Amino acid sequence: MSIINSSLRAGTGAERRPSGLAMVRLFAAALTAAALAACAQQPPVMTGASRQAAVQPARKVFARHHRIPPAERVAAREVPDGNGSTYGVASFYSYDPHTASGEKFNAQELTAAHRTLPFGTRLRVTDVATGRSVTVRVNDRGPFVRGRVVDVSRGAAQTLGITGKGVAKVKIDVVEHADASK
C-alpha cells in the first residue's frame, strides 16, 4: 500500500500523519526523482568550433589562411633534380603534443615532418626565393596538406623567414641519413 493511501485512510474521517519511516521513504523517493530528473536533462548546447574541438583530438596547426598562388601550384609537387636535391613547397606547424616518433613536440627546436624519410634524418631546407637555409631533423610524419613536401617547426620557419607568408618554395638536401630500422 502506498504512503499516500495509508495516510488518507477512510474509516474515521480524520487524516493520519505518516510515521517517521514513511517520511524517510517519501524523502528518499523525492531525492531519487530529483536526481533522475537532473540526469535526464539535455547536454549544454555547444557552438560548432567548441564541439569540434571536444570531439576531435589535437591536430597540427597549419598556416591555413595561406593559399598557394595558381602560378606556384604546379611547382608544389616534390621534384627531384638528379643531384640528390628535391624541390617543393614547405609549410610550418607550431603545435602538436607528440610527434610520430614518440618524442614531445617543441616548436623552437629545428625539426621537420616528412612523409617517408626515416626519423633522425637531417635535412638542409633552403628557401629558393631568399637563399636562407636551415638544417632540421625529421621527427614527425606529414605534411598532410596536398601539395606540400615538408613541414618545419616554428623555430625552423623563423630561421627561414617564412612565418609571415606560411609557405615557401624550398630545396631539400639530405645532409645525414638515419638508420632506417629505427
C-alpha positions in Angstrom: 0.0 0.0 0.0 1.4 3.4 -0.9 2.4 6.0 1.6 -0.3 8.5 0.5 -3.1 5.9 0.7 -2.0 4.8 4.1 -2.1 8.4 5.4 -5.6 9.1 4.0 -7.4 6.0 5.1 -11.0 6.1 5.1 -12.8 5.0 8.2 -12.6 7.5 10.9 -12.6 10.6 8.6 -9.6 12.0 10.3 -6.2 12.2 8.5 -3.3 10.4 10.0 0.2 11.7 9.8 2.7 9.4 8.2 5.1 7.7 10.5 8.8 8.5 10.7 9.7 5.6 8.5 7.2 6.7 5.9 8.6 10.3 6.0 12.1 8.9 5.3 10.8 6.8 2.4 8.9 9.8 1.0 12.1 12.0 1.3 14.2 9.2 -0.4 11.7 8.9 -3.2 11.7 12.7 -3.8 15.5 12.8 -3.7 15.7 9.9 -6.2 13.2 11.6 -8.6 15.2 14.8 -8.5 18.5 13.0 -9.2 16.9 11.2 -12.2 15.4 14.4 -13.5 18.8 16.1 -13.3 20.5 13.2 -15.2 17.8 13.3 -17.9 18.5 16.9 -18.9 20.0 17.5 -22.3 23.7 18.5 -22.5 24.5 22.1 -22.9 24.5 23.4 -26.5 27.9 24.0 -27.9 29.0 26.1 -30.8 30.4 24.4 -33.9 34.1 25.2 -33.0 34.0 24.1 -29.4 32.0 20.9 -30.2 34.5 20.0 -32.9 37.4 20.6 -30.5 35.8 18.5 -27.8 35.2 15.6 -30.2 38.4 15.6 -32.2 41.9 15.0 -30.9 44.5 17.8 -31.1 45.9 18.3 -34.6 48.8 20.1 -36.1 48.2 23.8 -36.7 48.9 24.7 -40.3 49.0 28.1 -41.8 45.6 27.5 -43.4 44.9 31.1 -44.3 47.8 31.0 -46.8 47.0 29.5 -50.2 49.5 28.6 -52.9 49.0 31.1 -55.8 47.9 29.4 -59.0 51.3 30.1 -60.6 53.1 28.1 -57.9 50.6 25.2 -57.8 52.4 23.2 -60.5 55.7 23.6 -58.6 54.1 22.4 -55.4 55.0 18.7 -56.1 58.2 17.1 -54.9 60.5 17.3 -57.9 64.0 15.6 -57.7 66.7 17.3 -59.6 69.1 14.4 -60.2 71.7 15.7 -57.7 70.0 14.3 -54.6 68.1 17.6 -54.1 64.3 17.9 -54.0 62.2 20.9 -54.7 58.7 21.6 -53.4 56.6 23.7 -51.1 57.3 23.8 -47.3 55.0 25.0 -44.6 55.3 25.1 -40.8 53.3 24.0 -37.8 53.6 25.2 -34.3 51.6 22.8 -32.1 51.4 19.0 -31.8 51.6 17.5 -28.3 53.5 14.4 -29.5 55.3 13.6 -32.7 55.0 10.4 -34.7 58.5 9.4 -33.4 57.1 9.5 -29.9 59.1 12.5 -28.6 57.4 15.5 -27.2 57.0 18.4 -29.7 59.0 21.6 -29.1 58.2 24.3 -31.6 61.5 26.1 -31.0 63.6 23.0 -32.0 64.8 22.7 -35.6 62.7 19.7 -36.6 60.5 18.7 -39.5 57.8 16.3 -40.6 58.4 14.3 -43.8 56.2 11.5 -45.2 58.8 8.9 -46.0 62.3 9.7 -44.7 63.4 7.8 -41.5 63.2 9.6 -38.2 66.6 11.2 -37.3 67.4 12.1 -40.9 68.9 15.6 -41.2 67.8 17.8 -44.0 69.0 21.1 -45.3 65.9 23.2 -46.2 66.7 26.2 -48.4 64.2 28.9 -49.3 64.6 29.3 -53.1 63.5 32.9 -53.2 65.7 34.2 -50.4 68.5 31.7 -50.2 68.1 31.3 -46.4 68.6 27.8 -45.2 68.3 25.7 -42.0 69.3 22.1 -41.1 66.4 20.2 -39.5 65.9 16.7 -38.1 63.0 14.6 -39.2 61.0 13.5 -36.1 57.4 13.5 -37.4 55.2 12.4 -40.3 53.5 14.8 -42.7 52.7 17.2 -44.2 49.0 16.3 -44.6 48.2 19.2 -46.8 48.1 18.4 -50.5 51.0 19.9 -52.4 53.4 20.3 -49.5 56.6 18.2 -49.3 57.8 19.1 -45.8 56.5 20.8 -42.6 59.1 22.5 -40.5 58.8 23.6 -36.8 58.1 27.2 -35.9 61.8 27.7 -35.0 63.0 26.5 -38.4 60.3 28.6 -40.1 61.6 31.7 -38.3 65.1 30.9 -39.4 63.9 30.6 -43.0 61.8 33.7 -42.7 58.5 32.1 -43.8 56.3 32.6 -40.7 54.7 35.7 -42.3 53.7 34.0 -45.6 53.3 30.5 -44.2 54.6 28.6 -47.2 57.7 28.8 -49.4 59.3 27.1 -52.4 62.2 25.2 -51.0 65.1 23.0 -52.0 65.6 19.9 -49.7 69.0 18.2 -49.4 69.6 15.1 -47.3 72.6 16.0 -45.1 72.8 12.9 -42.9 70.8 9.6 -43.4 69.4 8.0 -40.3 69.3 4.3 -39.7 66.0 3.1 -41.4 65.5 0.4 -38.7 64.6 2.9 -36.0 
